[in-house]
């Protein structure tokens, strides 16, 4: 898992050093195809792509298709409809590139109340989204699970330690997993920077930030501009991705459900979050903040 990084201890987290090797210059789509081949040489078959409707998932799916290497698909529906806005976009993209999508159903509400705590403690992860991804990986019976991440999931600073719980999950559960396809090889990780065009000053400028307090609200500037730049970047580099009609993560409807009841949450509970934690919504008070407080000193495992 990400064999080309050089981690070093920094206070309570790790810092990753990424060496930009100009000899490895390769265009993003070619780098993605090369990464598919790298995965098939280093991870056991069959290969299951866990997909959402986001452009990162679309781009990973397209790279696997044009590589000619066999793979399976998996899109997980949360309680049949809670991420319908997400998988409907995936359906539209799959029709464009002539791919069939397989679906699994997950009662994510039951998971959060009955299993999230176990996953969070076992793999030292404060993110209910990430523990849900672990549960999704458990639903795949064999071979290697591939998730897209995005081409800036890692950075030269201190990454979100919750993301690295996926490594701990893979190690402890003996699950063959590629949690971030777009960071799996050095060539792919840096390819967008090598070939950045005038539409952006740097791939570092592309982020996925949106106003997600209200599911039906429109994305606000300048984040919507950044999302459009990201879509355009993928398209200019040969990935025929389509923008999502509503750009939110798969948990916004779930968060909205929890906003409708108080669940016994007190004002003190809402004040317990750290300054770095951006939300005191009921969902985060119940399932995120206390675990992030508990696992603030997080050690993750990488193969070097």
C-alpha positions as CSV (number, residue, x, y, z in Angstrom):
1,X,0.0,0.0,0.0
2,X,1.7,3.2,-1.2
3,X,5.2,1.8,-1.2
4,X,6.9,5.0,-2.5
5,X,6.4,7.3,0.5
6,X,8.8,8.2,3.2
7,X,7.0,8.8,6.5
8,X,8.6,10.6,9.5
9,X,7.2,11.2,13.0
10,X,5.9,14.7,13.6
11,X,4.4,15.3,17.1
12,X,1.3,13.0,17.3
13,X,1.1,12.2,13.6
14,X,3.3,11.4,10.7
15,X,4.5,13.6,7.9
16,X,4.9,12.2,4.4
17,X,7.8,13.2,2.2
18,X,7.0,12.9,-1.5
19,X,9.9,13.1,-3.9
20,X,9.0,14.5,-7.3
21,X,10.9,12.4,-9.8
22,X,10.8,14.2,-13.1
23,X,12.1,11.1,-14.8
24,X,8.7,9.5,-14.1
25,X,6.7,12.1,-16.0
26,X,3.7,10.4,-17.5
27,X,0.2,11.8,-18.5
28,X,-2.5,11.1,-16.0
29,X,-4.6,8.6,-18.0
30,X,-1.5,6.7,-19.0
31,X,-0.4,6.8,-15.3
32,X,-3.8,5.5,-14.2
33,X,-3.6,2.6,-16.7
34,X,-0.1,1.8,-15.5
35,X,-1.3,1.9,-11.9
36,X,-4.0,-0.6,-12.8
37,X,-1.3,-3.0,-14.1
38,X,0.8,-2.3,-11.0
39,X,-2.1,-3.3,-8.8
40,X,-2.7,-6.5,-10.7
41,X,0.9,-7.5,-10.3
42,X,1.0,-6.8,-6.6
43,X,-2.4,-7.6,-5.3
44,X,-4.5,-10.8,-5.6
45,X,-7.4,-11.1,-8.0
46,X,-10.3,-10.6,-8.4
47,X,-10.4,-6.8,-8.3
48,X,-13.5,-5.1,-7.1
49,X,-13.9,-1.4,-7.6
50,X,-16.0,0.2,-4.8
51,X,-17.7,3.1,-6.6
52,X,-19.7,6.3,-5.9
53,X,-21.0,8.8,-8.5
54,X,-18.1,11.2,-7.9
55,X,-15.6,12.1,-10.7
56,X,-12.8,10.3,-8.9
57,X,-14.7,7.1,-8.9
58,X,-15.7,7.7,-12.5
59,X,-12.1,8.3,-13.5
60,X,-10.9,5.1,-11.8
61,X,-13.6,3.1,-13.4
62,X,-12.7,4.4,-16.8
63,X,-9.0,3.7,-16.3
64,X,-9.8,0.1,-15.4
65,X,-12.0,-0.3,-18.4
66,X,-9.5,1.0,-21.0
67,X,-6.7,-1.1,-19.3
68,X,-8.4,-4.2,-20.6
69,X,-7.9,-6.0,-17.3
70,X,-10.9,-7.8,-15.8
71,X,-12.6,-6.3,-12.8
72,X,-15.8,-6.3,-10.8
73,X,-17.8,-3.3,-9.7
74,X,-19.6,-2.6,-6.4
75,X,-21.8,0.4,-5.5
76,X,-23.3,0.3,-2.1
77,X,-26.8,1.8,-1.5
78,X,-27.3,3.2,2.0
79,X,-30.8,2.1,3.2
80,X,-31.9,1.9,-0.5
81,X,-32.1,5.7,-0.9
82,X,-29.9,7.7,1.4
83,X,-27.2,8.1,-1.3
84,X,-29.5,7.8,-4.3
85,X,-28.2,11.2,-5.6
86,X,-24.8,9.6,-5.7
87,X,-25.4,6.2,-7.3
88,X,-27.8,7.7,-9.9
89,X,-24.8,9.7,-11.2
90,X,-22.8,6.6,-11.4
91,X,-25.5,4.9,-13.4
92,X,-25.5,7.7,-15.9
93,X,-21.7,7.5,-16.3
94,X,-21.7,3.7,-16.6
95,X,-24.1,3.9,-19.5
96,X,-21.8,6.3,-21.3
97,X,-18.8,4.0,-21.1
98,X,-20.9,0.8,-21.4
99,X,-20.2,-0.7,-18.0
100,X,-22.6,-2.7,-15.8
101,X,-22.7,-1.8,-12.1
102,X,-23.3,-4.4,-9.4
103,X,-25.0,-3.2,-6.2
104,X,-24.9,-4.1,-2.5
105,X,-27.3,-2.8,0.1
106,X,-26.1,-1.6,3.6
107,X,-28.3,-0.5,6.4
108,X,-25.9,2.2,7.4
109,X,-28.1,3.5,10.3
110,X,-27.9,0.0,12.0
111,X,-24.2,-0.1,11.2
112,X,-23.6,3.2,12.9
113,X,-25.4,2.3,16.1
114,X,-24.4,-1.4,16.3
115,X,-20.9,-1.7,14.7
116,X,-19.2,1.7,14.2
117,X,-17.9,1.7,17.8
118,X,-16.3,-1.7,17.3
119,X,-14.6,-0.6,14.0
120,X,-13.6,2.8,15.5
121,X,-11.9,1.2,18.5
122,X,-10.3,-1.8,16.6
123,X,-8.8,0.3,13.8
124,X,-8.4,3.6,15.8
125,X,-10.5,5.6,13.5
126,X,-12.6,8.7,14.4
127,X,-14.5,8.9,11.1
128,X,-17.9,7.2,10.7
129,X,-17.5,7.6,6.9
130,X,-14.2,5.7,7.0
131,X,-15.5,2.9,9.2
132,X,-18.4,2.6,6.8
133,X,-15.9,2.1,4.0
134,X,-14.3,-0.6,6.1
135,X,-17.6,-2.3,6.5
136,X,-18.1,-2.1,2.7
137,X,-14.8,-3.7,2.2
138,X,-15.9,-6.5,4.5
139,X,-18.9,-7.1,2.3
140,X,-16.6,-8.0,-0.6
141,X,-15.9,-11.7,-0.2
142,X,-12.5,-12.2,-1.9
143,X,-9.6,-10.6,-3.8
144,X,-8.7,-6.9,-3.7
145,X,-10.9,-4.0,-2.9
146,X,-10.1,-0.7,-4.8
147,X,-11.3,2.7,-3.8
148,X,-10.5,5.8,-5.7
149,X,-9.6,8.4,-3.2
150,X,-8.6,11.5,-5.2
151,X,-5.4,12.8,-6.7
152,X,-4.8,15.1,-3.7
153,X,-5.9,12.8,-0.9
154,X,-2.3,13.0,0.4
155,X,-0.2,16.1,0.7
156,X,3.2,17.2,1.8
157,X,1.9,18.4,5.2
158,X,0.2,16.3,7.8
159,X,-2.7,14.2,6.3
160,X,-5.9,13.5,8.1
161,X,-5.1,10.6,10.3
162,X,-8.6,9.1,9.9
163,X,-7.7,8.3,6.3
164,X,-4.8,6.2,7.3
165,X,-6.9,4.0,9.4
166,X,-7.6,2.1,6.1
167,X,-4.0,0.9,6.3
168,X,-4.5,-0.4,9.8
169,X,-7.8,-2.0,8.8
170,X,-6.0,-3.8,5.9
171,X,-3.2,-5.0,8.1
172,X,-5.3,-6.2,11.0
173,X,-8.1,-7.8,9.0
174,X,-5.8,-9.2,6.4
175,X,-7.9,-7.5,3.8
176,X,-6.2,-6.8,0.4
177,X,-7.2,-3.2,-0.2
178,X,-6.1,-0.2,-2.3
179,X,-7.8,2.6,-0.4
180,X,-6.5,5.4,-2.7
181,X,-6.1,4.4,-6.3
182,X,-4.9,7.9,-7.3
183,X,-2.1,7.8,-4.7
184,X,-1.1,4.1,-5.2
185,X,1.9,5.0,-7.5
186,X,4.2,7.9,-7.6
187,X,3.6,8.4,-11.3
188,X,-0.1,8.7,-10.9
189,X,0.0,10.8,-7.8
190,X,2.2,13.5,-9.4
191,X,0.9,13.2,-13.0
192,X,-1.6,16.0,-12.6
193,X,1.0,18.4,-11.4
194,X,3.4,17.5,-14.2
195,X,0.9,18.3,-16.9
196,X,-1.2,21.0,-15.3
197,X,-2.6,23.4,-17.8
198,X,-3.7,27.0,-17.7
199,X,-7.1,26.2,-16.1
200,X,-5.4,25.9,-12.7
201,X,-2.2,27.2,-11.2
202,X,-1.6,23.8,-9.4
203,X,-3.4,20.6,-8.8
204,X,-3.2,21.6,-5.1
205,X,-5.9,24.2,-5.8
206,X,-8.5,21.6,-6.5
207,X,-10.6,20.7,-3.4
208,X,-13.9,19.2,-2.7
209,X,-15.3,21.8,-0.3
210,X,-19.0,22.6,-0.3
211,X,-21.7,24.0,1.9
212,X,-23.2,20.8,3.1
213,X,-25.3,22.0,6.0
214,X,-28.4,21.8,3.9
215,X,-28.7,19.0,1.4
216,X,-30.9,20.9,-1.0
217,X,-28.7,24.0,-1.0
218,X,-26.6,25.0,-4.0
219,X,-22.8,24.7,-3.7
220,X,-21.4,28.1,-2.9
221,X,-18.6,30.0,-4.6
222,X,-15.6,29.7,-4.7
223,X,-15.9,25.9,-4.0
224,X,-18.2,25.3,-6.9
225,X,-15.7,26.9,-9.1
226,X,-13.0,24.6,-7.8
227,X,-15.2,21.6,-8.4
228,X,-15.8,22.6,-11.9
229,X,-12.0,23.0,-12.4
230,X,-11.5,19.5,-11.1
231,X,-14.1,18.1,-13.5
232,X,-12.4,20.1,-16.4
233,X,-9.0,18.8,-15.3
234,X,-10.1,15.2,-15.5
235,X,-11.8,15.8,-18.9
236,X,-8.8,17.6,-20.4
237,X,-6.6,14.7,-19.4
238,X,-8.7,12.1,-21.2
239,X,-11.1,10.9,-18.5
240,X,-14.7,11.4,-19.9
241,X,-16.2,12.2,-16.4
242,X,-19.5,13.9,-16.0
243,X,-20.2,16.4,-13.1
244,X,-22.6,15.4,-10.5
245,X,-25.9,17.1,-10.5
246,X,-25.6,17.7,-6.8
247,X,-22.1,17.5,-5.4
248,X,-22.2,16.2,-1.8
249,X,-20.6,13.3,0.0
250,X,-22.8,10.2,0.5
251,X,-23.6,11.1,4.1
252,X,-25.5,14.4,3.9
253,X,-29.0,12.8,3.9
254,X,-27.9,10.7,6.8
255,X,-26.7,13.8,8.7
256,X,-30.0,15.5,8.0
257,X,-31.9,12.6,9.5
258,X,-30.0,12.9,12.7
259,X,-30.6,16.7,12.8
260,X,-34.4,15.9,13.2
261,X,-34.1,14.4,16.7
262,X,-32.0,15.4,19.7
263,X,-30.9,11.8,20.7
264,X,-30.3,13.0,24.3
265,X,-27.4,15.2,23.1
266,X,-26.8,18.1,25.6
267,X,-25.2,21.5,25.0
268,X,-22.1,20.2,26.9
269,X,-21.9,17.3,24.4
270,X,-21.9,19.8,21.6
271,X,-19.1,21.9,23.2
272,X,-16.9,18.8,23.7
273,X,-15.4,18.9,20.2
274,X,-11.9,20.2,19.5
275,X,-11.5,23.5,17.7
276,X,-10.2,21.6,14.7
277,X,-13.4,19.6,14.5
278,X,-15.7,21.5,12.1
279,X,-19.1,20.3,13.2
280,X,-21.2,19.8,16.3
281,X,-24.2,18.4,14.4
282,X,-25.9,15.5,16.0
283,X,-24.3,13.0,13.6
284,X,-20.8,14.2,14.5
285,X,-21.4,14.4,18.2
286,X,-22.8,10.8,18.2
287,X,-20.3,9.1,15.9
288,X,-17.2,11.3,15.2
289,X,-16.0,13.8,17.7
290,X,-15.6,11.6,20.8
291,X,-13.6,9.0,18.7
292,X,-11.4,11.7,17.2
293,X,-10.7,12.9,20.7
294,X,-9.8,9.4,21.8
295,X,-7.5,8.6,18.9
296,X,-5.8,11.9,18.6
297,X,-2.4,10.1,18.9
298,X,-2.7,7.8,15.9
299,X,0.0,5.6,14.4
300,X,-0.7,4.1,11.0
301,X,1.2,1.5,9.1
302,X,2.7,1.9,5.6
303,X,4.8,-0.4,3.6
304,X,8.2,1.1,2.7
